[in-house]
Amino acid sequence: MHAEPSTPDHLRFHAPHVHLTPAFGGDWFGIRAERFARFFGTPRFLATQTLIVGVWVALNSTGLTTFDVYPFIFLNLAFSLQAAYAAPLILLAQTRQADRDKANAEADAQHREVLAAAAQKQQEQVFEQNRRLLDLMEQNTQLTRVTRELSERIEALTDQIHRKVVAPPAPSK
């Protein structure tokens, strides 16, 4: 029975910074506040706000309604209220995003260092394997040389034995 190889946790360097993930916290308010802060910079928000302001000014300027006549004090108050809430939310979101970016950059740097160390170790292992292969090839060359020398000696001895066994009989006197 063998253990299955464990898969490396590629996000292990980001784990200490998980608490930074939700910009305003993970609760209901935090999630809604971040969505709201992100919505302020969207084209949909700008188009919707422009449409609302245009309708507001048109209705009050033409006299169809008179709840906020020129100089549109109530509209200015609404913009001030929106700015009072939007600015801190946006600044908070930017600050927390900067913290997350910094933490992610640090985690990425740690990951790159680990990868560089692993690559260095692997390169050293390859170098050692190449050195061993060269040693084995040298040993193989020496064994081949010794085998050839022994084969030549065996051939010479076999030839000598063959000449003595098959040698013509000595002349009789």
C-alpha positions, -999 to +999 in steps of 0.1 A: +000+000+000+015+033-010+004+068-002-009+090-030+014+120-037+001+151-021-007+179-044+012+211-036-009+240-022-001+267-047-019+293-026-001+285+007+016+319+007-017+337+004-033+319+033-019+343+060-037+372+041-071+356+038-085+380+064-079+408+039-101+393+012-134+410+020-128+448+018-155+457+043-157+424+062-175+392+054-208+401+070-240+414+053-230+450+057-195+445+044-206+427+013-233+453+005-209+482+012-182+468-011-208+462-039-220+498-034-185+512-035-176+492-066-209+503-083-199+540-081-173+536-107-194+518-133-208+532-165-242+520-154-241+542-123-230+572-143-256+567-170-284+561-144-273+592-123-272+613-155-306+601-165-321+608-130-306+643-128-318+651-163-353+640-155-352+659-122-340+691-138-365+687-167-395+681-145-387+710-121-377+734-149-407+729-171-431+733-142-445+697-144-436+695-107-423+720-083-408+701-054-373+713-062-373+745-083-342+763-096-315+765-080-323+728-071-314+729-035-328+695-028-308+680-057-276+696-043-285+682-009-289+647-025-255+651-042-239+661-009-255+632+009-243+608-018-208+622-017-207+620+021-213+583+019-196+575-013-162+591-006-155+572+027-167+539+011-145+544-020-115+554+001-120+525+024-123+501-006-091+516-021-072+513+011-082+477+016-075+469-020-041+483-016-036+461+015-047+431-005-025+440-035+005+444-012-002+411+006-007+393-027+026+408-040+044+396-010+029+361-012+038+360-049+074+370-041+076+342-016+062+318-041+088+329-067+116+325-042+104+289-034+102+282-072+137+296-077+151+275-048+134+244-063+148+251-097+183+256-082+179+223-064+167+205-095+196+220-115+221+207-089+205+173-091+208+173-129+244+183-126+251+155-102+233+130-125+254+141-154+285+137-134+275+101-124+266+093-160+301+105-171+317+083-144+296+053-156+306+060-192+343+061-182+339+029-163+322+013-193+350+024-215+376+009-192+356-024-190+354-025-228+391-019-230+399-047-205+374-070-222+392-064-256+426-070-240+414-102-224+398-113-257+430-107-275+450-127-249+424-156-250+427-156-288+465-157-286+465-185-261+439-204-281+461-200-312+491-212-293+472-243-279+459-250-314+493-249-329+507-273-303+478-297-306+477-297-344+514-294-348+530-317-373+547-347-357+583-343-351+605-362-376+618-395-363+654-403-362 
